[in-house]
Amino acid sequence: MKRPVADAHGHLLFACGSSLYGVPADTASEVVNVPALTRVPGAPSHLLGVFAHRGEVLPVVDLSRLTGKPLEDTARRAVVVRTPRGAVALTATRVLGVSTLEGSFDRLGESGVHQHLRGPAHAEQGEVAVIDTQTFVEFLASAG
Amino acid sequence: MTASDHISGLVLCHAGGQRLAIPAQEVDAFEPAGEAARYAGAAFESDARAPADAKVLRHRELTLSVDRVEVFATPVPRLAVPSALSSSWGGALVCFVECAGELWPVVSLERLARGDGEAAR
């Protein structure tokens, strides 16, 4: 039986370390090079800092720290995701482009960030955790 | 752009290699360094310690120590706090500003004093 296609509009795939993530393509605004960041007092460790970008302040979130798989070197690029609740820049070691996905889209966990990851979905490049960007940004606001 | 879109009168503070700005009208007094004052650098790095010549800012019963300060009087546009940071330091983060080519988080001593239990975490 053919596995269901997740989203006809596709997901932007990127790697953070050895893990692959996808965000709905219509929430992925742009890919940026991460500049020098300003640290924020009292921010959790997964919030590396902020930078000013086109008149707004963007927080940079390290997915590897959120998922408990910290990278040895800081990622130099980030995927900017925009939702009605706000925008965040997610660190990426590689950006792989837009793909359609197949597979499971169940929650990958019941607590922490894993509640906001879906999958495992499958792309040509490998197994992907899909970020539910709407709930993920809400989660960051509550965890900050 | 309205006047409320700008903020003027900031105390620019350096603490432990990091920086934050405080609205000048919230600083009741500058005091000599004292052990009772919370070190602002600890909000960035938990093991940060105030230097011997730290400067202390007082707002009501709250005291906050930093490494050095400078006053910045020029009005600058406020940049909104992203939602992902809305709870930072107990909600004391009120906006960001760009001064002299750098981005500064603006922290309200009033909010810090009100939410002292939360901000201490």
Interface residues (C-beta under 8 A of the other chain):
Chain A: T38 R39 V40 P41 G42 A43 L47 V50 F51 A52 G55 E56 V57 L58 P59 V61 R85 G86 A87 V88 V137 L140 A141 S142 A143 G144
Chain B: Q18 R19 L20 A40 A43 F44 L79 A80 V81 P82 S83 A84 L85 S86 S87 S88 W89 G90 A92 L93 F96 E98 E102 L103 W104 P105 V107 A119
